[in-house]
Amino acid sequence: MSQKLKWTDIYDIAIALEEEHPDIDILSTRFTDLWQWVQNLPDFDDDPNKSSEKILEAIQMAWLEERR
């Protein structure tokens, strides 16, 4: 069984998002969409209210770096 992702697993979330959404324009993605996509990841299991704009921005930047 794989370990469940938490909001603090920024790089693992970025990798999972790249696998789930390889054609998305990352920099044009709204944080509301990003927040929902993280919630929808199969291995994600954390309190939705523990998210913040700072966390979402870190995920977005890690995702961008993962794609490069």
Backbone as a chain_set.jsonl record, in Angstrom:
{"seq": "MSQKLKWTDIYDIAIALEEEHPDIDILSTRFTDLWQWVQNLPDFDDDPNKSSEKILEAIQMAWLEERR", "coords": {"N": [[0.84, -1.186, 0.0], [0.584, 2.191, -0.863], [2.006, 5.198, 0.503], [-0.009, 7.737, 1.883], [-0.589, 10.966, 0.482], [0.149, 14.161, 1.792], [-0.489, 17.701, 2.33], [2.031, 18.78, 2.734], [3.717, 17.282, 1.191], [4.988, 18.323, -1.186], [6.624, 17.95, -3.539], [6.09, 15.302, -4.265], [3.376, 15.508, -4.755], [3.475, 17.235, -6.944], [4.688, 15.577, -8.881], [2.711, 13.611, -9.117], [0.589, 15.172, -10.079], [1.62, 15.917, -12.563], [1.601, 13.461, -13.842], [-1.148, 12.981, -13.907], [-2.195, 15.219, -15.252], [-0.827, 15.945, -17.829], [-0.928, 17.766, -19.96], [-1.652, 20.273, -19.182], [-1.508, 23.828, -18.92], [0.566, 24.97, -16.73], [1.242, 27.442, -15.504], [-0.951, 28.996, -16.08], [-2.931, 27.942, -14.619], [-5.58, 28.123, -12.349], [-5.603, 28.657, -8.823], [-7.782, 27.592, -7.503], [-8.549, 25.497, -9.164], [-6.216, 23.955, -9.109], [-6.139, 23.303, -6.38], [-8.42, 21.633, -6.274], [-7.646, 19.557, -8.017], [-5.508, 18.451, -6.619], [-6.904, 17.447, -4.414], [-8.283, 15.454, -5.734], [-6.398, 13.563, -6.407], [-5.473, 10.137, -6.381], [-3.915, 9.135, -4.225], [-4.01, 11.093, -2.338], [-4.607, 12.297, 0.894], [-5.602, 14.329, 3.045], [-6.541, 17.053, 5.165], [-8.642, 19.3, 3.598], [-8.725, 21.941, 4.418], [-6.229, 22.525, 5.361], [-4.716, 23.528, 3.416], [-3.094, 26.274, 1.723], [-2.565, 29.462, 0.122], [0.155, 29.805, -0.149], [1.148, 27.161, -0.001], [-0.099, 26.069, -2.286], [1.103, 27.608, -4.263], [3.749, 26.759, -3.978], [3.46, 24.078, -4.733], [2.679, 24.468, -7.394], [5.029, 25.638, -8.473], [6.862, 23.56, -8.038], [5.733, 21.634, -9.652], [6.025, 22.83, -12.15], [8.811, 22.793, -12.31], [9.214, 20.031, -12.299], [8.2, 19.327, -14.782], [10.061, 20.387, -16.516]], "CA": [[0.0, 0.0, 0.0], [1.4, 3.393, -0.943], [1.791, 6.184, 1.552], [-0.937, 8.794, 1.501], [0.005, 12.277, 0.328], [-0.311, 15.288, 2.613], [-0.168, 18.991, 1.719], [3.46, 19.056, 2.85], [4.444, 16.448, 0.214], [4.875, 19.186, -2.362], [7.242, 17.38, -4.736], [5.337, 14.094, -4.636], [2.124, 15.985, -5.351], [3.812, 17.758, -8.275], [4.893, 14.422, -9.765], [1.395, 12.996, -9.352], [-0.179, 16.079, -10.939], [2.166, 15.819, -13.926], [1.098, 12.191, -14.394], [-2.6, 13.092, -14.109], [-2.535, 16.361, -16.118], [0.419, 16.272, -18.547], [-1.111, 18.77, -21.006], [-2.139, 21.506, -18.575], [-0.618, 24.985, -18.834], [0.714, 25.082, -15.28], [1.252, 28.833, -15.045], [-2.283, 29.58, -16.271], [-3.863, 27.202, -13.769], [-6.096, 28.841, -11.179], [-5.364, 27.928, -7.577], [-8.983, 26.82, -7.158], [-8.462, 24.246, -9.932], [-5.092, 23.199, -8.567], [-6.599, 22.787, -5.089], [-9.321, 20.517, -6.53], [-6.888, 18.46, -8.618], [-4.769, 17.791, -5.538], [-7.904, 16.68, -3.671], [-8.725, 14.322, -6.556], [-5.334, 12.575, -6.594], [-5.845, 8.89, -5.703], [-3.159, 8.905, -2.99], [-4.076, 12.256, -1.455], [-5.473, 12.131, 2.058], [-5.306, 15.35, 4.04], [-7.624, 17.995, 5.413], [-8.659, 20.362, 2.582], [-8.539, 23.239, 5.062], [-4.815, 22.723, 5.69], [-4.091, 24.145, 2.258], [-2.984, 27.732, 1.738], [-2.054, 29.98, -1.143], [1.603, 29.54, -0.14], [1.331, 25.745, -0.343], [-0.488, 25.876, -3.685], [2.141, 28.213, -5.089], [4.907, 25.858, -3.921], [3.116, 22.924, -5.577], [2.709, 24.932, -8.783], [6.424, 25.816, -8.872], [7.47, 22.229, -8.081], [5.166, 20.994, -10.85], [6.701, 23.442, -13.288], [10.176, 22.259, -12.304], [9.098, 18.606, -12.663], [7.955, 19.232, -16.216], [11.301, 20.757, -17.23]], "C": [[0.887, 1.253, 0.0], [1.032, 4.367, 0.17], [0.877, 7.284, 1.034], [-0.227, 10.138, 1.465], [-0.664, 13.291, 1.25], [0.076, 16.577, 1.907], [1.322, 19.291, 1.743], [4.308, 18.251, 1.868], [4.444, 17.127, -1.155], [5.435, 18.532, -3.625], [6.535, 16.113, -5.193], [4.001, 14.464, -5.269], [2.386, 16.494, -6.764], [4.004, 16.634, -9.283], [3.553, 13.776, -10.109], [0.535, 13.868, -10.26], [0.315, 16.021, -12.378], [1.688, 14.532, -14.593], [-0.392, 12.286, -14.738], [-2.978, 14.149, -15.153], [-1.321, 16.808, -16.937], [0.29, 17.405, -19.565], [-1.573, 20.126, -20.481], [-1.07, 22.6, -18.659], [-0.526, 25.358, -17.351], [0.596, 26.53, -14.805], [-0.087, 29.541, -15.235], [-3.338, 28.919, -15.385], [-4.282, 28.053, -12.571], [-5.855, 27.997, -9.934], [-6.59, 27.128, -7.16], [-8.992, 25.492, -7.902], [-7.361, 23.358, -9.374], [-5.479, 22.542, -7.245], [-7.486, 21.558, -5.296], [-8.585, 19.319, -7.115], [-6.083, 17.719, -7.569], [-5.725, 16.921, -4.735], [-8.284, 15.389, -4.408], [-7.638, 13.271, -6.795], [-5.658, 11.316, -5.784], [-5.153, 8.685, -4.357], [-3.232, 10.068, -2.011], [-5.068, 12.019, -0.327], [-5.062, 13.129, 3.137], [-6.511, 16.286, 4.122], [-7.576, 19.107, 4.365], [-8.383, 21.744, 3.177], [-7.1, 23.507, 5.48], [-4.041, 23.351, 4.527], [-4.004, 25.657, 2.469], [-2.475, 28.174, 0.375], [-0.55, 29.708, -1.253], [1.9, 28.094, -0.53], [1.01, 25.502, -1.811], [0.557, 26.477, -4.625], [3.395, 27.329, -5.111], [4.669, 24.616, -4.778], [3.215, 23.307, -7.052], [4.154, 25.067, -9.282], [7.155, 24.473, -8.962], [6.998, 21.471, -9.314], [5.844, 21.532, -12.094], [8.123, 22.908, -13.424], [10.189, 20.78, -12.731], [8.936, 18.449, -14.166], [9.221, 19.537, -17.021], [12.24, 19.622, -17.153]], "O": [[1.833, 1.347, 0.783], [-0.081, 4.36, 0.698], [0.984, 7.705, -0.118], [0.627, 10.422, 2.305], [-1.879, 13.272, 1.453], [0.885, 16.554, 0.979], [1.826, 19.986, 0.861], [5.502, 18.516, 1.729], [3.962, 16.572, -2.143], [4.786, 18.556, -4.671], [6.4, 15.881, -6.394], [3.549, 13.81, -6.209], [1.611, 16.217, -7.679], [3.534, 16.729, -10.417], [3.301, 13.436, -11.265], [-0.175, 13.35, -11.121], [-0.485, 16.071, -13.312], [1.4, 14.526, -15.79], [-0.838, 11.734, -15.744], [-3.973, 13.989, -15.859], [-0.836, 17.926, -16.761], [1.305, 17.955, -19.994], [-1.856, 21.03, -21.267], [0.119, 22.332, -18.491], [-1.432, 25.982, -16.797], [-0.078, 26.806, -13.813], [-0.331, 30.577, -14.616], [-4.507, 29.307, -15.41], [-3.444, 28.626, -11.875], [-5.899, 26.768, -9.989], [-6.452, 26.083, -6.523], [-9.395, 24.472, -7.343], [-7.553, 22.157, -9.189], [-5.185, 21.369, -7.018], [-7.338, 20.559, -4.592], [-8.871, 18.18, -6.745], [-5.981, 16.493, -7.616], [-5.397, 15.78, -4.408], [-8.57, 14.366, -3.784], [-7.926, 12.2, -7.33], [-6.072, 11.415, -4.628], [-5.748, 8.117, -3.441], [-2.585, 10.035, -0.964], [-6.204, 11.601, -0.55], [-4.275, 12.809, 4.027], [-7.376, 16.292, 3.247], [-6.561, 19.794, 4.255], [-7.856, 22.618, 2.489], [-6.785, 24.616, 5.912], [-2.857, 23.662, 4.651], [-4.732, 26.236, 3.275], [-2.013, 27.359, -0.423], [-0.049, 29.415, -2.338], [2.815, 27.84, -1.312], [1.754, 24.81, -2.505], [0.854, 25.9, -5.671], [4.027, 27.175, -6.156], [5.577, 24.155, -5.469], [3.769, 22.561, -7.86], [4.461, 24.652, -10.4], [7.973, 24.271, -9.859], [7.774, 20.753, -9.945], [6.199, 20.768, -12.992], [8.578, 22.607, -14.528], [11.091, 20.348, -13.449], [9.49, 17.52, -14.754], [9.411, 18.984, -18.104], [13.349, 19.7, -17.681]]}, "num_chains": 1, "name": "protein.A"}
